[in-house]
Amino acid sequence: MHKYVTIFINGEPFNCNDSMSLANILVYLRINIDNVVIEYNNSILDRKKFDSVVFKNNDSIEIITIVGGG
């Protein structure tokens, strides 16, 4: 039996399996992890921790996409 949690991604509610890591969610959302900065509960998260972060109800992430241009 799966348990679900509600987290907030860029201010919008998102329901996910409680065993999904941040890396799993980024893959599900088709976000290239090489071009983002993640703020997790108001702190910038080191990319090395994307696999180990598992969410609790009401956790919040902001996904900031890095865009190059000229």
All heavy atoms as TSV, in Angstrom:
chain	resi	resn	atom	element	x	y	z
A	1	MET	N	N	0.842	-1.181	0.000
A	1	MET	CA	C	0.000	0.000	0.000
A	1	MET	C	C	0.888	1.245	0.000
A	1	MET	O	O	1.783	1.366	0.813
A	1	MET	CB	C	-0.901	-0.022	1.219
A	1	MET	CG	C	-1.824	1.137	1.308
A	1	MET	SD	S	-2.936	0.894	2.710
A	1	MET	CE	C	-4.153	2.057	2.292
A	2	HIS	N	N	0.621	2.142	-0.927
A	2	HIS	CA	C	1.415	3.355	-1.029
A	2	HIS	C	C	0.792	4.476	-0.201
A	2	HIS	O	O	-0.417	4.610	-0.127
A	2	HIS	CB	C	1.510	3.807	-2.485
A	2	HIS	CG	C	2.288	2.873	-3.339
A	2	HIS	ND1	N	3.660	2.800	-3.286
A	2	HIS	CD2	C	1.909	1.961	-4.249
A	2	HIS	CE1	C	4.074	1.895	-4.140
A	2	HIS	NE2	N	3.025	1.365	-4.741
A	3	LYS	N	N	1.663	5.261	0.364
A	3	LYS	CA	C	1.231	6.427	1.105
A	3	LYS	C	C	1.620	7.655	0.286
A	3	LYS	O	O	2.695	7.698	-0.305
A	3	LYS	CB	C	1.921	6.447	2.470
A	3	LYS	CG	C	1.493	7.575	3.348
A	3	LYS	CD	C	2.177	7.480	4.698
A	3	LYS	CE	C	1.890	8.712	5.514
A	3	LYS	NZ	N	2.696	8.748	6.728
A	4	TYR	N	N	0.755	8.643	0.236
A	4	TYR	CA	C	1.006	9.835	-0.562
A	4	TYR	C	C	1.157	11.048	0.339
A	4	TYR	O	O	0.591	11.099	1.434
A	4	TYR	CB	C	-0.133	10.056	-1.563
A	4	TYR	CG	C	-0.173	8.962	-2.598
A	4	TYR	CD1	C	-0.951	7.831	-2.416
A	4	TYR	CD2	C	0.602	9.051	-3.744
A	4	TYR	CE1	C	-0.965	6.815	-3.353
A	4	TYR	CE2	C	0.597	8.043	-4.686
A	4	TYR	CZ	C	-0.193	6.929	-4.489
A	4	TYR	OH	O	-0.197	5.923	-5.413
A	5	VAL	N	N	1.930	12.008	-0.142
A	5	VAL	CA	C	2.104	13.278	0.557
A	5	VAL	C	C	1.829	14.397	-0.434
A	5	VAL	O	O	1.947	14.216	-1.647
A	5	VAL	CB	C	3.526	13.435	1.150
A	5	VAL	CG1	C	3.787	12.401	2.226
A	5	VAL	CG2	C	4.595	13.364	0.076
A	6	THR	N	N	1.469	15.548	0.110
A	6	THR	CA	C	1.291	16.734	-0.715
A	6	THR	C	C	2.444	17.684	-0.414
A	6	THR	O	O	2.677	18.044	0.744
A	6	THR	CB	C	-0.051	17.432	-0.410
A	6	THR	OG1	O	-1.105	16.516	-0.693
A	6	THR	CG2	C	-0.221	18.681	-1.276
A	7	ILE	N	N	3.170	18.033	-1.473
A	7	ILE	CA	C	4.249	19.006	-1.363
A	7	ILE	C	C	3.881	20.195	-2.245
A	7	ILE	O	O	2.900	20.144	-2.995
A	7	ILE	CB	C	5.614	18.411	-1.773
A	7	ILE	CG1	C	5.607	17.996	-3.250
A	7	ILE	CG2	C	5.961	17.231	-0.871
A	7	ILE	CD1	C	6.968	17.572	-3.773
A	8	PHE	N	N	4.658	21.249	-2.163
A	8	PHE	CA	C	4.411	22.420	-2.990
A	8	PHE	C	C	5.613	22.648	-3.886
A	8	PHE	O	O	6.749	22.742	-3.409
A	8	PHE	CB	C	4.124	23.642	-2.116
A	8	PHE	CG	C	2.812	23.507	-1.405
A	8	PHE	CD1	C	2.729	22.853	-0.192
A	8	PHE	CD2	C	1.651	23.993	-1.980
A	8	PHE	CE1	C	1.514	22.694	0.447
A	8	PHE	CE2	C	0.428	23.835	-1.344
A	8	PHE	CZ	C	0.352	23.189	-0.126
A	9	ILE	N	N	5.351	22.696	-5.189
A	9	ILE	CA	C	6.397	22.938	-6.178
A	9	ILE	C	C	6.101	24.287	-6.810
A	9	ILE	O	O	5.047	24.468	-7.438
A	9	ILE	CB	C	6.437	21.832	-7.247
A	9	ILE	CG1	C	6.731	20.482	-6.596
A	9	ILE	CG2	C	7.475	22.168	-8.327
A	9	ILE	CD1	C	6.714	19.302	-7.558
A	10	ASN	N	N	6.994	25.234	-6.610
A	10	ASN	CA	C	6.800	26.605	-7.091
A	10	ASN	C	C	5.425	27.139	-6.681
A	10	ASN	O	O	4.733	27.788	-7.451
A	10	ASN	CB	C	6.992	26.695	-8.604
A	10	ASN	CG	C	8.424	26.407	-9.020
A	10	ASN	OD1	O	9.314	26.301	-8.193
A	10	ASN	ND2	N	8.646	26.266	-10.298
A	11	GLY	N	N	5.036	26.813	-5.445
A	11	GLY	CA	C	3.793	27.318	-4.877
A	11	GLY	C	C	2.541	26.529	-5.206
A	11	GLY	O	O	1.476	26.795	-4.649
A	12	GLU	N	N	2.645	25.534	-6.077
A	12	GLU	CA	C	1.489	24.736	-6.480
A	12	GLU	C	C	1.501	23.372	-5.781
A	12	GLU	O	O	2.546	22.728	-5.717
A	12	GLU	CB	C	1.489	24.519	-7.993
A	12	GLU	CG	C	1.359	25.793	-8.802
A	12	GLU	CD	C	0.007	26.466	-8.613
A	12	GLU	OE1	O	-1.012	25.753	-8.525
A	12	GLU	OE2	O	-0.018	27.710	-8.544
A	13	PRO	N	N	0.349	22.908	-5.278
A	13	PRO	CA	C	0.318	21.593	-4.630
A	13	PRO	C	C	0.607	20.473	-5.629
A	13	PRO	O	O	0.197	20.537	-6.784
A	13	PRO	CB	C	-1.107	21.480	-4.091
A	13	PRO	CG	C	-1.895	22.536	-4.767
A	13	PRO	CD	C	-0.956	23.556	-5.303
A	14	PHE	N	N	1.327	19.475	-5.156
A	14	PHE	CA	C	1.706	18.322	-5.978
A	14	PHE	C	C	1.641	17.094	-5.087
A	14	PHE	O	O	2.276	17.051	-4.033
A	14	PHE	CB	C	3.130	18.523	-6.522
A	14	PHE	CG	C	3.623	17.404	-7.390
A	14	PHE	CD1	C	3.280	17.339	-8.734
A	14	PHE	CD2	C	4.449	16.411	-6.861
A	14	PHE	CE1	C	3.753	16.311	-9.542
A	14	PHE	CE2	C	4.918	15.384	-7.662
A	14	PHE	CZ	C	4.571	15.327	-9.004
A	15	ASN	N	N	0.851	16.103	-5.483
A	15	ASN	CA	C	0.733	14.857	-4.719
A	15	ASN	C	C	1.703	13.831	-5.277
A	15	ASN	O	O	1.774	13.638	-6.494
A	15	ASN	CB	C	-0.689	14.308	-4.806
A	15	ASN	CG	C	-1.678	15.221	-4.142
A	15	ASN	OD1	O	-1.452	15.701	-3.043
A	15	ASN	ND2	N	-2.781	15.484	-4.812
A	16	CYS	N	N	2.451	13.185	-4.388
A	16	CYS	CA	C	3.410	12.178	-4.828
A	16	CYS	C	C	3.493	11.054	-3.800
A	16	CYS	O	O	3.099	11.204	-2.654
A	16	CYS	CB	C	4.783	12.796	-5.056
A	16	CYS	SG	S	5.544	13.522	-3.600
A	17	ASN	N	N	4.043	9.945	-4.238
A	17	ASN	CA	C	4.295	8.803	-3.369
A	17	ASN	C	C	5.320	9.225	-2.327
A	17	ASN	O	O	6.303	9.901	-2.650
A	17	ASN	CB	C	4.812	7.654	-4.234
A	17	ASN	CG	C	4.954	6.380	-3.470
A	17	ASN	OD1	O	5.625	6.333	-2.449
A	17	ASN	ND2	N	4.336	5.336	-3.973
A	18	ASP	N	N	5.129	8.830	-1.097
A	18	ASP	CA	C	6.047	9.268	-0.028
A	18	ASP	C	C	7.454	8.693	-0.157
A	18	ASP	O	O	8.364	9.129	0.530
A	18	ASP	CB	C	5.468	8.972	1.351
A	18	ASP	CG	C	5.402	7.499	1.684
A	18	ASP	OD1	O	5.511	6.652	0.773
A	18	ASP	OD2	O	5.226	7.184	2.875
A	19	SER	N	N	7.652	7.730	-1.062
A	19	SER	CA	C	8.993	7.175	-1.245
A	19	SER	C	C	9.754	7.830	-2.399
A	19	SER	O	O	10.912	7.504	-2.634
A	19	SER	CB	C	8.912	5.667	-1.481
A	19	SER	OG	O	8.240	5.401	-2.699
A	20	MET	N	N	9.122	8.768	-3.110
A	20	MET	CA	C	9.787	9.434	-4.237
A	20	MET	C	C	10.817	10.432	-3.729
A	20	MET	O	O	10.524	11.258	-2.855
A	20	MET	CB	C	8.773	10.167	-5.124
A	20	MET	CG	C	7.884	9.245	-5.911
A	20	MET	SD	S	6.719	10.147	-6.961
A	20	MET	CE	C	7.797	10.601	-8.318
A	21	SER	N	N	12.002	10.342	-4.300
A	21	SER	CA	C	13.041	11.317	-3.956
A	21	SER	C	C	12.876	12.554	-4.828
A	21	SER	O	O	12.114	12.552	-5.809
A	21	SER	CB	C	14.429	10.715	-4.186
A	21	SER	OG	O	14.662	10.549	-5.578
A	22	LEU	N	N	13.591	13.584	-4.502
A	22	LEU	CA	C	13.589	14.788	-5.328
A	22	LEU	C	C	14.022	14.442	-6.750
A	22	LEU	O	O	13.410	14.906	-7.723
A	22	LEU	CB	C	14.508	15.857	-4.730
A	22	LEU	CG	C	14.724	17.101	-5.584
A	22	LEU	CD1	C	13.408	17.778	-5.926
A	22	LEU	CD2	C	15.664	18.046	-4.883
A	23	ALA	N	N	15.049	13.622	-6.898
A	23	ALA	CA	C	15.513	13.219	-8.235
A	23	ALA	C	C	14.398	12.524	-9.009
A	23	ALA	O	O	14.197	12.801	-10.193
A	23	ALA	CB	C	16.739	12.318	-8.123
A	24	ASN	N	N	13.630	11.637	-8.355
A	24	ASN	CA	C	12.506	10.951	-9.006
A	24	ASN	C	C	11.463	11.947	-9.505
A	24	ASN	O	O	10.946	11.812	-10.612
A	24	ASN	CB	C	11.809	9.977	-8.060
A	24	ASN	CG	C	12.660	8.830	-7.595
A	24	ASN	OD1	O	12.571	8.448	-6.423
A	24	ASN	ND2	N	13.478	8.253	-8.458
A	25	ILE	N	N	11.160	12.931	-8.693
A	25	ILE	CA	C	10.156	13.926	-9.074
A	25	ILE	C	C	10.645	14.770	-10.247
A	25	ILE	O	O	9.886	15.043	-11.182
A	25	ILE	CB	C	9.772	14.800	-7.865
A	25	ILE	CG1	C	8.969	13.947	-6.876
A	25	ILE	CG2	C	8.986	16.037	-8.301
A	25	ILE	CD1	C	8.670	14.609	-5.569
A	26	LEU	N	N	11.912	15.151	-10.241
A	26	LEU	CA	C	12.446	15.942	-11.353
A	26	LEU	C	C	12.413	15.149	-12.652
A	26	LEU	O	O	12.083	15.692	-13.706
A	26	LEU	CB	C	13.860	16.425	-11.029
A	26	LEU	CG	C	13.952	17.429	-9.879
A	26	LEU	CD1	C	15.411	17.730	-9.564
A	26	LEU	CD2	C	13.180	18.697	-10.178
A	27	VAL	N	N	12.721	13.855	-12.583
A	27	VAL	CA	C	12.634	13.005	-13.778
A	27	VAL	C	C	11.180	12.916	-14.235
A	27	VAL	O	O	10.879	13.054	-15.419
A	27	VAL	CB	C	13.223	11.601	-13.507
A	27	VAL	CG1	C	12.856	10.617	-14.606
A	27	VAL	CG2	C	14.730	11.686	-13.350
A	28	TYR	N	N	10.267	12.695	-13.297
A	28	TYR	CA	C	8.840	12.610	-13.630
A	28	TYR	C	C	8.357	13.886	-14.320
A	28	TYR	O	O	7.582	13.839	-15.276
A	28	TYR	CB	C	8.029	12.362	-12.353
A	28	TYR	CG	C	6.546	12.382	-12.560
A	28	TYR	CD1	C	5.887	11.268	-13.067
A	28	TYR	CD2	C	5.795	13.514	-12.255
A	28	TYR	CE1	C	4.517	11.282	-13.272
A	28	TYR	CE2	C	4.430	13.538	-12.468
A	28	TYR	CZ	C	3.794	12.424	-12.972
A	28	TYR	OH	O	2.439	12.444	-13.180
A	29	LEU	N	N	8.841	15.035	-13.858
A	29	LEU	CA	C	8.447	16.322	-14.436
A	29	LEU	C	C	9.258	16.681	-15.686
A	29	LEU	O	O	9.056	17.738	-16.265
A	29	LEU	CB	C	8.594	17.434	-13.392
A	29	LEU	CG	C	7.674	17.318	-12.174
A	29	LEU	CD1	C	8.033	18.373	-11.136
A	29	LEU	CD2	C	6.217	17.430	-12.587
A	30	ARG	N	N	10.179	15.788	-16.065
A	30	ARG	CA	C	11.041	15.990	-17.242
A	30	ARG	C	C	11.872	17.268	-17.136
A	30	ARG	O	O	11.970	18.047	-18.086
A	30	ARG	CB	C	10.218	15.978	-18.515
A	30	ARG	CG	C	9.551	14.657	-18.755
A	30	ARG	CD	C	8.773	14.648	-20.013
A	30	ARG	NE	N	8.139	13.329	-20.163
A	30	ARG	CZ	C	7.315	13.022	-21.123
A	30	ARG	NH1	N	7.018	13.890	-22.042
A	30	ARG	NH2	N	6.787	11.822	-21.184
A	31	ILE	N	N	12.461	17.441	-15.960
A	31	ILE	CA	C	13.315	18.600	-15.718
A	31	ILE	C	C	14.761	18.143	-15.732
A	31	ILE	O	O	15.137	17.200	-15.033
A	31	ILE	CB	C	12.957	19.255	-14.376
A	31	ILE	CG1	C	11.534	19.826	-14.471
A	31	ILE	CG2	C	13.968	20.317	-13.999
A	31	ILE	CD1	C	10.998	20.361	-13.182
A	32	ASN	N	N	15.572	18.802	-16.530
A	32	ASN	CA	C	16.992	18.501	-16.644
A	32	ASN	C	C	17.706	19.008	-15.387
A	32	ASN	O	O	17.807	20.221	-15.181
A	32	ASN	CB	C	17.561	19.155	-17.901
A	32	ASN	CG	C	19.022	18.848	-18.118
A	32	ASN	OD1	O	19.713	18.340	-17.238
A	32	ASN	ND2	N	19.507	19.169	-19.294
A	33	ILE	N	N	18.212	18.094	-14.570
A	33	ILE	CA	C	18.824	18.498	-13.299
A	33	ILE	C	C	20.131	19.262	-13.480
A	33	ILE	O	O	20.603	19.883	-12.543
A	33	ILE	CB	C	19.035	17.302	-12.352
A	33	ILE	CG1	C	20.039	16.313	-12.911
A	33	ILE	CG2	C	17.723	16.622	-12.043
A	33	ILE	CD1	C	20.464	15.262	-11.918
A	34	ASP	N	N	20.688	19.230	-14.678
A	34	ASP	CA	C	21.926	19.967	-14.921
A	34	ASP	C	C	21.685	21.461	-15.061
A	34	ASP	O	O	22.633	22.243	-14.998
A	34	ASP	CB	C	22.613	19.448	-16.188
A	34	ASP	CG	C	23.085	18.006	-16.034
A	34	ASP	OD1	O	23.458	17.626	-14.908
A	34	ASP	OD2	O	23.068	17.269	-17.032
A	35	ASN	N	N	20.441	21.869	-15.260
A	35	ASN	CA	C	20.131	23.273	-15.510
A	35	ASN	C	C	19.207	23.891	-14.471
A	35	ASN	O	O	18.490	24.839	-14.776
A	35	ASN	CB	C	19.483	23.421	-16.898
A	35	ASN	CG	C	20.407	22.998	-18.007
A	35	ASN	OD1	O	21.615	23.133	-17.906
A	35	ASN	ND2	N	19.844	22.463	-19.061
A	36	VAL	N	N	19.203	23.335	-13.256
A	36	VAL	CA	C	18.318	23.886	-12.233
A	36	VAL	C	C	19.050	24.096	-10.914
A	36	VAL	O	O	20.073	23.467	-10.634
A	36	VAL	CB	C	17.095	22.972	-11.959
A	36	VAL	CG1	C	16.205	22.871	-13.173
A	36	VAL	CG2	C	17.499	21.615	-11.460
A	37	VAL	N	N	18.482	24.994	-10.141
A	37	VAL	CA	C	18.848	25.170	-8.743
A	37	VAL	C	C	17.566	24.881	-7.976
A	37	VAL	O	O	16.482	25.320	-8.370
A	37	VAL	CB	C	19.332	26.608	-8.460
A	37	VAL	CG1	C	19.550	26.839	-6.982
A	37	VAL	CG2	C	20.587	26.918	-9.263
A	38	ILE	N	N	17.682	24.117	-6.902
A	38	ILE	CA	C	16.504	23.757	-6.111
A	38	ILE	C	C	16.599	24.394	-4.733
A	38	ILE	O	O	17.610	24.255	-4.035
A	38	ILE	CB	C	16.379	22.224	-5.950
A	38	ILE	CG1	C	16.311	21.529	-7.305
A	38	ILE	CG2	C	15.186	21.874	-5.064
A	38	ILE	CD1	C	15.077	21.815	-8.119
A	39	GLU	N	N	15.531	25.082	-4.371
A	39	GLU	CA	C	15.398	25.603	-3.016
A	39	GLU	C	C	14.419	24.678	-2.296
A	39	GLU	O	O	13.281	24.501	-2.736
A	39	GLU	CB	C	14.849	27.023	-3.055
A	39	GLU	CG	C	14.722	27.639	-1.689
A	39	GLU	CD	C	14.119	29.033	-1.775
A	39	GLU	OE1	O	14.776	29.931	-2.314
A	39	GLU	OE2	O	12.974	29.184	-1.307
A	40	TYR	N	N	14.879	24.062	-1.232
A	40	TYR	CA	C	14.083	23.099	-0.470
A	40	TYR	C	C	13.818	23.663	0.915
A	40	TYR	O	O	14.769	23.888	1.688
A	40	TYR	CB	C	14.838	21.770	-0.399
A	40	TYR	CG	C	14.235	20.728	0.512
A	40	TYR	CD1	C	12.945	20.265	0.315
A	40	TYR	CD2	C	14.967	20.196	1.567
A	40	TYR	CE1	C	12.399	19.303	1.140
A	40	TYR	CE2	C	14.439	19.228	2.399
A	40	TYR	CZ	C	13.155	18.789	2.184
A	40	TYR	OH	O	12.610	17.838	3.008
A	41	ASN	N	N	12.569	23.942	1.212
A	41	ASN	CA	C	12.188	24.538	2.498
A	41	ASN	C	C	13.070	25.740	2.841
A	41	ASN	O	O	13.643	25.835	3.923
A	41	ASN	CB	C	12.194	23.500	3.621
A	41	ASN	CG	C	11.106	22.473	3.457
A	41	ASN	OD1	O	10.086	22.719	2.832
A	41	ASN	ND2	N	11.323	21.287	3.992
A	42	ASN	N	N	13.222	26.632	1.866
A	42	ASN	CA	C	13.928	27.913	2.013
A	42	ASN	C	C	15.447	27.812	2.079
A	42	ASN	O	O	16.109	28.770	2.482
A	42	ASN	CB	C	13.397	28.698	3.215
A	42	ASN	CG	C	11.940	29.029	3.071
A	42	ASN	OD1	O	11.499	29.468	2.014
A	42	ASN	ND2	N	11.164	28.803	4.121
A	43	SER	N	N	16.022	26.690	1.698
A	43	SER	CA	C	17.480	26.539	1.646
A	43	SER	C	C	17.875	25.958	0.297
A	43	SER	O	O	17.228	25.034	-0.199
A	43	SER	CB	C	17.979	25.596	2.743
A	43	SER	OG	O	17.709	26.129	4.017
A	44	ILE	N	N	18.955	26.485	-0.277
A	44	ILE	CA	C	19.456	25.948	-1.537
A	44	ILE	C	C	20.009	24.554	-1.273
A	44	ILE	O	O	20.728	24.328	-0.307
A	44	ILE	CB	C	20.562	26.854	-2.134
A	44	ILE	CG1	C	19.999	28.252	-2.408
A	44	ILE	CG2	C	21.148	26.238	-3.399
A	44	ILE	CD1	C	18.880	28.294	-3.426
A	45	LEU	N	N	19.641	23.619	-2.128
A	45	LEU	CA	C	20.004	22.216	-1.943
A	45	LEU	C	C	21.156	21.840	-2.860
A	45	LEU	O	O	21.129	22.130	-4.059
A	45	LEU	CB	C	18.781	21.352	-2.251
A	45	LEU	CG	C	18.829	19.888	-1.875
A	45	LEU	CD1	C	19.020	19.715	-0.373
A	45	LEU	CD2	C	17.540	19.218	-2.294
A	46	ASP	N	N	22.160	21.188	-2.305
A	46	ASP	CA	C	23.288	20.676	-3.081
A	46	ASP	C	C	22.787	19.577	-4.007
A	46	ASP	O	O	22.047	18.684	-3.591
A	46	ASP	CB	C	24.341	20.118	-2.126
A	46	ASP	CG	C	25.625	19.707	-2.815
A	46	ASP	OD1	O	25.570	19.179	-3.945
A	46	ASP	OD2	O	26.684	19.914	-2.214
A	47	ARG	N	N	23.183	19.632	-5.261
A	47	ARG	CA	C	22.736	18.663	-6.276
A	47	ARG	C	C	23.038	17.215	-5.850
A	47	ARG	O	O	22.323	16.296	-6.212
A	47	ARG	CB	C	23.426	18.994	-7.604
A	47	ARG	CG	C	22.956	18.151	-8.754
A	47	ARG	CD	C	23.445	18.676	-10.078
A	47	ARG	NE	N	22.650	19.850	-10.426
A	47	ARG	CZ	C	23.151	21.017	-10.799
A	47	ARG	NH1	N	24.423	21.192	-10.921
A	47	ARG	NH2	N	22.352	22.028	-11.075
A	48	LYS	N	N	24.087	17.007	-5.077
A	48	LYS	CA	C	24.455	15.657	-4.630
A	48	LYS	C	C	23.390	15.040	-3.721
A	48	LYS	O	O	23.363	13.831	-3.528
A	48	LYS	CB	C	25.788	15.699	-3.874
A	48	LYS	CG	C	26.956	16.115	-4.733
A	48	LYS	CD	C	28.207	16.267	-3.891
A	48	LYS	CE	C	29.300	16.950	-4.680
A	48	LYS	NZ	N	30.433	17.330	-3.854
A	49	LYS	N	N	22.510	15.867	-3.160
A	49	LYS	CA	C	21.485	15.376	-2.237
A	49	LYS	C	C	20.145	15.096	-2.908
A	49	LYS	O	O	19.211	14.663	-2.251
A	49	LYS	CB	C	21.294	16.385	-1.104
A	49	LYS	CG	C	22.532	16.534	-0.245
A	49	LYS	CD	C	22.304	17.479	0.890
A	49	LYS	CE	C	23.580	17.593	1.716
A	49	LYS	NZ	N	23.405	18.502	2.851
A	50	PHE	N	N	20.029	15.329	-4.221
A	50	PHE	CA	C	18.757	15.148	-4.914
A	50	PHE	C	C	18.212	13.726	-4.750
A	50	PHE	O	O	17.011	13.534	-4.676
A	50	PHE	CB	C	18.885	15.465	-6.399
A	50	PHE	CG	C	18.971	16.937	-6.731
A	50	PHE	CD1	C	19.119	17.916	-5.760
A	50	PHE	CD2	C	18.906	17.341	-8.050
A	50	PHE	CE1	C	19.202	19.257	-6.085
A	50	PHE	CE2	C	18.985	18.682	-8.387
A	50	PHE	CZ	C	19.128	19.645	-7.406
A	51	ASP	N	N	19.086	12.728	-4.708
A	51	ASP	CA	C	18.635	11.339	-4.560
A	51	ASP	C	C	18.207	10.997	-3.137
A	51	ASP	O	O	17.434	10.065	-2.932
A	51	ASP	CB	C	19.736	10.361	-4.979
A	51	ASP	CG	C	19.911	10.281	-6.477
A	51	ASP	OD1	O	18.900	10.347	-7.203
A	51	ASP	OD2	O	21.062	10.154	-6.929
A	52	SER	N	N	18.696	11.738	-2.160
A	52	SER	CA	C	18.429	11.368	-0.770
A	52	SER	C	C	17.282	12.147	-0.125
A	52	SER	O	O	16.816	11.769	0.946
A	52	SER	CB	C	19.695	11.530	0.068
A	52	SER	OG	O	20.116	12.878	0.078
A	53	VAL	N	N	16.811	13.207	-0.768
A	53	VAL	CA	C	15.716	13.988	-0.192
A	53	VAL	C	C	14.393	13.277	-0.464
A	53	VAL	O	O	14.024	13.040	-1.607
A	53	VAL	CB	C	15.668	15.418	-0.783
A	53	VAL	CG1	C	14.408	16.137	-0.356
A	53	VAL	CG2	C	16.890	16.201	-0.366
A	54	VAL	N	N	13.707	12.905	0.626
A	54	VAL	CA	C	12.369	12.314	0.552
A	54	VAL	C	C	11.457	13.266	1.322
A	54	VAL	O	O	11.790	13.739	2.393
A	54	VAL	CB	C	12.340	10.893	1.148
A	54	VAL	CG1	C	10.946	10.319	1.117
A	54	VAL	CG2	C	13.307	9.982	0.396
A	55	PHE	N	N	10.286	13.529	0.767
A	55	PHE	CA	C	9.440	14.598	1.271
A	55	PHE	C	C	8.463	14.178	2.347
A	55	PHE	O	O	8.055	13.030	2.423
A	55	PHE	CB	C	8.653	15.195	0.089
A	55	PHE	CG	C	9.534	15.819	-0.938
A	55	PHE	CD1	C	9.851	15.144	-2.104
A	55	PHE	CD2	C	10.082	17.069	-0.728
A	55	PHE	CE1	C	10.680	15.701	-3.047
A	55	PHE	CE2	C	10.904	17.641	-1.672
A	55	PHE	CZ	C	11.209	16.959	-2.833
A	56	LYS	N	N	8.101	15.190	3.160
A	56	LYS	CA	C	7.035	15.069	4.147
A	56	LYS	C	C	5.908	16.001	3.698
A	56	LYS	O	O	6.132	16.903	2.889
A	56	LYS	CB	C	7.531	15.504	5.527
A	56	LYS	CG	C	8.713	14.714	6.045
A	56	LYS	CD	C	9.182	15.224	7.402
A	56	LYS	CE	C	9.664	16.641	7.438
A	56	LYS	NZ	N	10.822	17.040	6.696
A	57	ASN	N	N	4.715	15.802	4.219
A	57	ASN	CA	C	3.594	16.687	3.894
A	57	ASN	C	C	3.973	18.147	4.082
A	57	ASN	O	O	4.625	18.500	5.079
A	57	ASN	CB	C	2.382	16.385	4.781
A	57	ASN	CG	C	1.376	15.523	4.072
A	57	ASN	OD1	O	1.228	15.566	2.853
A	57	ASN	ND2	N	0.663	14.726	4.841
A	58	ASN	N	N	3.575	18.965	3.128
A	58	ASN	CA	C	3.737	20.413	3.151
A	58	ASN	C	C	5.167	20.896	2.951
A	58	ASN	O	O	5.430	22.090	3.140
A	58	ASN	CB	C	3.138	21.025	4.418
A	58	ASN	CG	C	1.648	20.792	4.480
A	58	ASN	OD1	O	0.949	20.968	3.492
A	58	ASN	ND2	N	1.157	20.357	5.634
A	59	ASP	N	N	6.104	20.002	2.584
A	59	ASP	CA	C	7.431	20.473	2.197
A	59	ASP	C	C	7.274	21.338	0.952
A	59	ASP	O	O	6.307	21.224	0.201
A	59	ASP	CB	C	8.365	19.306	1.886
A	59	ASP	CG	C	9.004	18.707	3.126
A	59	ASP	OD1	O	8.880	19.297	4.213
A	59	ASP	OD2	O	9.645	17.654	2.995
A	60	SER	N	N	8.256	22.189	0.746
A	60	SER	CA	C	8.179	23.113	-0.377
A	60	SER	C	C	9.484	23.130	-1.140
A	60	SER	O	O	10.564	23.150	-0.539
A	60	SER	CB	C	7.891	24.524	0.173
A	60	SER	OG	O	7.937	25.478	-0.842
A	61	ILE	N	N	9.369	23.094	-2.483
A	61	ILE	CA	C	10.552	23.282	-3.317
A	61	ILE	C	C	10.251	24.343	-4.365
A	61	ILE	O	O	9.125	24.506	-4.804
A	61	ILE	CB	C	11.039	21.975	-4.008
A	61	ILE	CG1	C	9.994	21.408	-4.953
A	61	ILE	CG2	C	11.475	20.949	-2.999
A	61	ILE	CD1	C	10.512	20.255	-5.806
A	62	GLU	N	N	11.277	25.087	-4.669
A	62	GLU	CA	C	11.236	26.044	-5.774
A	62	GLU	C	C	12.246	25.549	-6.779
A	62	GLU	O	O	13.401	25.262	-6.434
A	62	GLU	CB	C	11.594	27.453	-5.304
A	62	GLU	CG	C	10.601	28.070	-4.355
A	62	GLU	CD	C	9.266	28.413	-5.006
A	62	GLU	OE1	O	9.266	28.815	-6.188
A	62	GLU	OE2	O	8.234	28.271	-4.329
A	63	ILE	N	N	11.805	25.408	-8.013
A	63	ILE	CA	C	12.683	24.952	-9.084
A	63	ILE	C	C	13.064	26.181	-9.914
A	63	ILE	O	O	12.199	26.827	-10.505
A	63	ILE	CB	C	11.997	23.906	-9.964
A	63	ILE	CG1	C	11.572	22.705	-9.118
A	63	ILE	CG2	C	12.914	23.477	-11.113
A	63	ILE	CD1	C	10.697	21.691	-9.850
A	64	ILE	N	N	14.330	26.509	-9.889
A	64	ILE	CA	C	14.831	27.677	-10.604
A	64	ILE	C	C	15.642	27.175	-11.785
A	64	ILE	O	O	16.647	26.493	-11.616
A	64	ILE	CB	C	15.694	28.554	-9.680
A	64	ILE	CG1	C	14.869	28.949	-8.451
A	64	ILE	CG2	C	16.243	29.763	-10.431
A	64	ILE	CD1	C	15.680	29.323	-7.253
A	65	THR	N	N	15.173	27.465	-12.991
A	65	THR	CA	C	15.825	27.000	-14.204
A	65	THR	C	C	16.849	28.019	-14.668
A	65	THR	O	O	16.551	29.210	-14.751
A	65	THR	CB	C	14.785	26.765	-15.312
A	65	THR	OG1	O	13.791	25.855	-14.835
A	65	THR	CG2	C	15.428	26.182	-16.554
A	66	ILE	N	N	18.046	27.532	-14.977
A	66	ILE	CA	C	19.112	28.383	-15.475
A	66	ILE	C	C	19.021	28.411	-16.991
A	66	ILE	O	O	19.022	27.366	-17.633
A	66	ILE	CB	C	20.480	27.858	-15.019
A	66	ILE	CG1	C	20.539	27.817	-13.489
A	66	ILE	CG2	C	21.606	28.698	-15.612
A	66	ILE	CD1	C	21.707	27.059	-12.943
A	67	VAL	N	N	18.929	29.612	-17.544
A	67	VAL	CA	C	18.799	29.781	-18.977
A	67	VAL	C	C	19.939	30.670	-19.455
A	67	VAL	O	O	20.143	31.756	-18.936
A	67	VAL	CB	C	17.447	30.404	-19.361
A	67	VAL	CG1	C	17.339	30.614	-20.847
A	67	VAL	CG2	C	16.302	29.552	-18.849
A	68	GLY	N	N	20.680	30.181	-20.452
A	68	GLY	CA	C	21.751	30.986	-21.039
A	68	GLY	C	C	21.227	31.767	-22.224
A	68	GLY	O	O	20.226	31.434	-22.818
A	69	GLY	N	N	21.904	32.792	-22.533
A	69	GLY	CA	C	21.477	33.587	-23.682
A	69	GLY	C	C	22.539	34.610	-24.035
A	69	GLY	O	O	23.546	34.764	-23.361
A	70	GLY	N	N	22.281	35.303	-25.080
A	70	GLY	CA	C	23.295	36.268	-25.481
A	70	GLY	C	C	22.760	37.445	-26.180
A	70	GLY	O	O	21.723	37.894	-26.274
